[in-house]
Amino acid sequence: MSEHRVRSRSWYWIGALPLVVALWVVAAAWMVGIIVVVPEAYASVEAAVYLPAVAFGVPAVGVYLAFPIAAYLDTRAIRNATDATLLGMARNTPLLATAPLLATAVDVVLVYGLVALFESRGPPLSSGSPRGGVLLGAAVVGGTALAILYVRARRGVVVMPSGFREWRAEFRENERV
């Protein structure tokens, strides 16, 4: 673990991505559980997946689209640091340099999957072409894995807040950590 600090809060957007996906998975599992346990619900499992997807869809797409920008801003802040040891560690971590490009590729797959999903005729899961769902699934899994790997790689190079007091201090300019 490093002892170097960088004044960048962009990584919070990257850390939010797995949280939004986890909320969607928990909400979808809860809905499926309700449908299985309560037969009077008169809903399909497909509806149990789509209802949370609609509820968390706009925030998730927003966080996914912010991912490449946040990764670029965060890696730029790390590159602009004046500490030679920090720059050496950042150069030895290739994920920090390639994350903005990989996140852009994830966003392209995500947007293409959304377009393909809404272009299909009828309910997307019962239509003949599952291309949109497969692309969305790949983008969600790939983007979530990339976000987790990025935060772990960043933790090896830069000190990150480990508790509430450190987070509070990070958001206050005059307070020392």
C-alpha positions in Angstrom: 0.0 0.0 0.0 1.2 3.5 -0.9 1.5 6.5 1.3 1.1 9.0 -1.5 -1.9 11.3 -1.8 -3.6 12.8 -4.8 -6.3 15.4 -4.8 -8.8 13.7 -7.0 -12.3 12.7 -6.2 -13.1 11.4 -9.6 -12.6 7.8 -8.5 -15.9 8.0 -6.5 -17.7 7.7 -9.8 -15.8 4.6 -10.6 -16.5 3.2 -7.1 -20.2 3.9 -7.5 -20.5 1.6 -10.6 -20.3 -1.7 -8.7 -22.7 -0.4 -6.0 -25.3 0.5 -8.6 -25.0 -3.0 -10.2 -25.2 -4.6 -6.7 -28.3 -2.7 -5.9 -29.9 -3.9 -9.2 -29.0 -7.5 -8.5 -30.4 -7.4 -5.0 -33.6 -5.7 -6.2 -34.0 -8.2 -9.0 -33.4 -11.1 -6.6 -35.9 -9.7 -4.2 -38.5 -9.3 -6.9 -38.0 -12.9 -8.1 -38.3 -14.0 -4.5 -41.6 -12.2 -4.1 -43.0 -13.7 -7.4 -42.0 -17.2 -6.3 -43.3 -16.9 -2.7 -46.5 -15.0 -3.5 -48.3 -16.6 -6.3 -51.0 -13.9 -6.2 -48.5 -11.4 -7.5 -49.4 -12.5 -11.1 -46.1 -11.4 -12.5 -43.5 -13.1 -14.7 -39.9 -13.5 -13.8 -39.1 -11.4 -16.9 -41.0 -8.5 -15.2 -39.1 -9.1 -12.0 -35.9 -8.5 -13.9 -37.1 -5.5 -15.9 -38.8 -3.5 -13.1 -35.5 -3.0 -11.1 -33.7 -2.5 -14.5 -36.0 0.5 -15.2 -35.6 1.8 -11.6 -31.8 1.6 -11.6 -31.4 2.0 -15.4 -31.0 5.8 -15.6 -28.5 6.0 -12.7 -26.6 3.0 -14.0 -26.3 4.4 -17.5 -25.2 7.7 -16.0 -22.5 6.1 -13.9 -21.4 4.0 -16.8 -21.2 7.0 -19.1 -19.2 8.9 -16.5 -16.7 6.0 -16.0 -14.3 6.9 -18.9 -14.3 10.6 -17.9 -13.7 9.8 -14.3 -10.9 7.4 -15.1 -9.3 9.9 -17.4 -9.5 12.7 -14.7 -8.2 10.4 -12.0 -5.3 9.1 -14.0 -4.4 12.6 -15.1 -4.3 13.7 -11.5 -2.0 10.8 -10.7 0.2 11.6 -13.7 0.4 15.3 -12.7 1.6 14.5 -9.2 5.1 15.8 -8.5 6.3 12.8 -6.4 8.8 10.7 -8.5 8.0 7.5 -6.5 4.3 7.9 -7.2 4.9 8.4 -10.9 7.1 5.3 -11.0 4.4 3.2 -9.2 1.7 4.6 -11.6 3.8 3.7 -14.6 4.2 0.1 -13.3 0.4 -0.2 -13.1 -0.7 -0.4 -16.7 -4.4 -0.6 -15.8 -4.4 3.0 -14.6 -3.2 4.2 -18.1 -5.5 1.9 -20.1 -8.7 2.2 -18.0 -10.1 5.3 -19.8 -9.9 3.5 -23.2 -11.3 0.2 -21.8 -14.1 2.1 -20.1 -14.9 3.8 -23.4 -15.1 0.4 -25.1 -17.5 -0.8 -22.4 -19.6 2.3 -23.0 -19.7 1.6 -26.7 -20.9 -1.9 -26.1 -23.4 -0.7 -23.5 -24.9 1.9 -25.8 -25.0 -0.5 -28.8 -26.7 -3.1 -26.5 -29.3 -0.6 -25.4 -30.1 0.3 -29.0 -30.3 -3.3 -30.0 -32.5 -4.1 -27.0 -35.0 -1.3 -27.8 -35.0 -2.0 -31.6 -36.2 -5.6 -31.2 -39.9 -6.2 -31.7 -41.9 -7.4 -28.8 -40.6 -8.2 -25.3 -36.7 -8.4 -25.6 -36.3 -11.7 -23.7 -38.9 -13.5 -25.9 -37.8 -12.0 -29.2 -35.8 -14.1 -31.7 -32.6 -12.0 -31.3 -31.1 -11.8 -27.8 -28.2 -9.6 -29.1 -29.2 -6.6 -27.0 -29.4 -8.5 -23.8 -26.1 -10.3 -24.4 -24.3 -7.1 -25.2 -25.8 -5.4 -22.1 -24.9 -8.3 -19.9 -21.3 -8.2 -21.3 -21.1 -4.5 -20.7 -22.4 -4.7 -17.2 -20.1 -7.6 -16.2 -17.1 -6.1 -18.0 -17.6 -2.6 -16.7 -18.2 -3.8 -13.1 -15.0 -5.9 -13.2 -13.0 -3.1 -14.7 -14.2 -0.7 -12.0 -13.3 -3.1 -9.2 -9.9 -3.7 -10.7 -9.3 0.0 -11.2 -10.1 0.9 -7.6 -7.8 -2.0 -6.4 -5.0 -0.8 -8.7 -5.5 2.7 -7.5 -5.3 1.6 -3.9 -1.8 0.2 -4.6 -0.6 3.5 -5.9 -2.5 6.2 -3.9 -3.8 6.4 -0.4 -7.6 6.2 -0.3 -9.9 7.0 2.6 -10.5 4.1 4.9 -13.0 5.5 7.2 -15.7 8.2 7.7 -13.3 10.7 9.3 -10.9 10.4 6.4 -13.7 10.8 3.9 -15.0 13.8 5.7 -11.5 15.3 5.9 -11.1 14.7 2.1 -14.1 16.8 1.4 -13.0 19.7 3.6 -10.2 21.8 2.3 -8.7 23.1 5.6 -8.8 19.9 7.6 -5.8 17.6 7.7 -6.1 13.9 7.3 
